[in-house]
Amino acid sequence: MRIDKFLKVSRLLKRRTVAGDAAKGGRVKINGKTVKPAHEVKTGDIVELGFQSGTVKFRVLDVKETVRKEETSSLYEILSD
């Protein structure tokens, strides 16, 4: 699955266009490398998502096309630095 779609499905970002803009702006890293919106995300990848207030780092636990709101936390695990 593309990283922009994963960020939207997991509800870490509200819209796919916002996720795409974040990736285009260099604020998304997978396994330490800055990626573009079309980069494929896989189970086990470590993703860093930069916000104005800081960075969120998480491990991808599962990749699903659609998820209910209550199940979104099963897709990733927040990591502390």
C-alpha positions in Angstrom: 0.0 0.0 0.0 1.2 3.5 -0.7 2.4 5.6 2.3 -0.1 8.4 1.6 -3.0 5.9 1.6 -1.7 4.2 4.7 -1.6 7.4 6.7 -5.2 8.2 5.7 -6.5 4.7 6.4 -4.8 4.6 9.8 -6.2 8.1 10.5 -2.8 9.5 11.4 -3.7 12.2 8.9 -7.2 13.2 8.0 -7.0 13.3 4.2 -4.9 11.5 1.6 -4.0 14.8 -0.1 -2.6 16.1 3.3 -0.5 12.9 3.5 0.7 13.3 0.0 1.7 16.9 0.7 3.6 15.8 3.8 5.5 13.2 1.8 6.3 15.7 -1.0 7.5 18.1 1.6 10.0 15.7 3.0 8.2 15.1 6.3 7.7 11.3 5.9 10.6 8.9 6.4 10.4 5.1 6.2 13.3 3.2 7.7 15.3 6.4 7.9 14.9 7.4 4.2 12.7 10.3 3.0 10.0 9.0 0.7 7.5 10.2 -1.9 3.7 9.6 -1.6 3.8 6.5 -3.9 6.4 4.6 -1.7 5.1 1.2 -0.7 4.8 0.6 3.1 5.1 -2.9 4.4 4.5 -4.6 7.8 7.5 -4.0 10.1 8.5 -0.7 8.5 9.5 2.1 10.9 7.8 5.4 9.8 8.6 8.9 11.0 6.0 11.6 10.4 7.0 15.2 11.0 4.6 17.7 12.4 5.2 21.4 13.3 5.1 20.5 16.9 7.4 17.4 16.7 7.8 14.0 15.2 5.7 10.8 15.5 7.6 7.5 15.1 5.7 4.3 14.7 6.1 0.7 13.5 3.6 -0.7 10.9 1.9 -3.8 12.4 -0.6 -4.4 9.6 -1.6 -3.1 6.2 -5.3 -3.1 5.4 -7.3 -1.4 2.6 -10.2 -0.4 4.9 -10.5 -0.3 8.7 -13.2 0.7 11.1 -12.4 3.7 13.3 -12.1 1.5 16.4 -9.5 -0.7 14.8 -7.1 1.9 13.5 -4.7 1.5 16.5 -4.1 -2.2 15.4 -2.3 -1.0 12.3 0.6 0.7 14.0 2.6 0.9 17.3 3.9 4.2 18.5 7.6 4.1 19.4 9.4 6.3 21.8 12.8 7.7 21.1 
